[in-house]
Amino acid sequence: MGFPTVLILIGAVVAFTSATTAGEEDVCLNGALRENLIVSMPRNKDMAAQHSFRCSENTEGRLQHGMSLGFVTPWNNHGYDIAKWMGHKFTHISPVWLQLRHNADMKYKITGTHDVDAKWMREVKRKGAKIVPRLLFDGWLPQQIQELQDAKAREKIVKLITNVVTKYGFDGIVLEGWIQLIASGHVELAVDFIELLSNKLKELEKDFILVIPAMRGPQTVFGSKHFDLLEEFVTAFSVMTYDYSNFMRTPGPTSPLNWLKQCVEHIVPTEGDPRRKKILLGLNCYGYHFVSGASEPILGDKFIELVQSMKGKMKLDKEASENYVEVRTKQGRHTIYFPTLWSIKMRLDLAEQLGIGIAMWELGQGLDYFYDLL
C-alpha cells in the first residue's frame, strides 16, 4: 500500500510536548539537547526517554516544500490521533478504509465504508490536510481484470468510486491497484481505466494519487515509460519504497538510501525534471526484527521495550544509512532495523535534493517525535 527545509531543523526546533493526554504540562528541551538527538548512532536511553515527546513550538506550518501523504489504518488507533495532532504537517491523509471487490457477472462493490469516521475527518481537515482514502483492488483475478476491456465495465466501476467520494465528502482517493490492473498483461487497459477515473475525479475537483511498486531488480513493473503515460492523469504517485529486506533470510535494511534514489531515477531519470514533484517517496515508520532466519515487522512501542530490556547499542549501516541493534538471547541472535530521527532526516534531505514529496506508512507505527521533522 503518501515525500523540507530540514537543514534548518536543529536550530529551529527547541522543544517537545508530551503526546499523551490533553492538558498535560509541556516538557521542553533546549536546542543543544535536540541537536544531540539527531545523531547517526543514537543512545538507547535517549530514544526511550524522548520518543513520546513532540515539539510545542513547532505546531504551525510545515518544514517541507513538497507534497506529504500520511497513511492511517483502522487497526492502529494511535495513527488516528497523530493525524489529528499533526495534520498540519501533511498535505494529504489517507485512511486505509476502502476495498473494490468483484462479484459474479460483472457486478462490483466497494466495502469498508463502515470505517468512515466523519467527526475525525472534520478534525483533520481543520488542520489543513485533505482526506484521500486508500481504495484497494482486493482479490481480483487476472481474468476478472480482463472485464475492464469492456468500456461499460470501466464506466460502472468509475461511477461506483465517484459516488462514494461524493457521498462521504472525500477530497479524492489513493488507488492501490496498478499491479492488479496490469496482471492480464494489457498496460493499455490499465491506462484507459486510470484516464477515465482521472477525468471524472477532475470534474469533481478531487485529487487522485496512484500507489506504485518500487524498483525490484531487472523486472520493471513501473518505470519511466509508465510514468510518461500516466503523469498527466494523476495528482501524485506514491512509491512503496520499503520492505527491501523482509523476504531475505539474512538481516538487512528496510529502505536503503541509495536504493531510494535509484527508484526515483528509475521513474524520472532527468535531474531537475519538474515532474518529479509528483513522486511521493515511501518512508516506513516501522522496522524489522530478524531472529533465527525469520523476520517480522516491529512497531515503535515494541522497539522501545526491546532496547530497554536488551543489552545492545544502536549501530549504523553506513551503506544503507539506517540504524540497527544486535543482541543475543536464548532464542538466538536478534537484529532489529528501526528508523531514527537521523535516518528519517537523511531521507527527507534526499526528497528535498530530488525535488519530490513523501508518503509515510503508517502514522502511529513509529516514534512520536518523528513528526517534528516534517
Disulfide bonds with the S-S distance in Angstrom:
none
